[in-house]
Each structure stands twice: as structure tokens, then as C-alpha cells.
Amino acid sequence: MDLKNLTQKTLKVNKQFKNWRQWNTKTRFVDLIEEIGELANAILTMEKAKGSKPGWQKEGFKDSLCDCLYDILILAAEHKVDLEKEYLLMLKTLQQRIKSGEFD
């Protein structure tokens, strides 16, 4: 599945939340930060820097990554950002910066 189809499916699911999930950009961003915190917690438990119940680490990590992607896809769609196009441009720029020795 490509990113455009994934975004469309995400928006379709998001519309099913009715009123309480039709957030503005600020609310969506704050939710993304919360999800990033949960991702950080999952990483800390996977790295054994923090305890948790057995088996949760891998599931928590996958769930948190997907929750972050969910918010990012919605933010991009709401602000009419073609993530596929922009991400590929960013990768190209990053490759040029690597080749130029910027990260040596």
C-alpha cells in the first residue's frame, strides 16, 4: 500500500470518531507529543532501562509507532502536505548532504 492510500484509510477511520476526535492542529500536535512519549517509554522498557510487564515492550513499541504515524498522516492531510513527495525530497537532500561530507 502506498502512502496516499494509507492516508485515505486513516482519514476514513478518523471521521468515524464523530465530534470528539475532530481536533484542530494544536490538539492533534499535543496528541502526537503524547504518543511520542509513549514510544519513548516503550523504547526504555525494550532497552531494559525501565521495567514493565513481560511481552509488553514489543507490542507497546509497535502500537506507539503506529499511533505516531496516525497523527502525522492526519496533520499532513489537513495541511495539504504530500508526504510521499516531501519525504522523497528530504531523502534526496539528506543523501546530498551525506555525499558532501556534512556528517563526517
TAJO-V41324 format. One record per pair of residues at least 24 apart in sequence whose C-alpha atoms are under 8 Angstrom apart, sorted by the first residue. I is the first residue (numbers start at 1). J is the second residue. If there is no record, write none. Layout:
i->[I,I]
j->[J,J]
This chain:
i->[3,3,4,7,7,7,10,10,10,11,25,28,28,29,29,31,32,32,32,32,35,35,35,36,36,38,39,39]
j->[83,84,84,73,74,77,70,73,74,74,75,71,75,71,75,71,67,68,71,72,64,67,68,64,68,64,64,65]
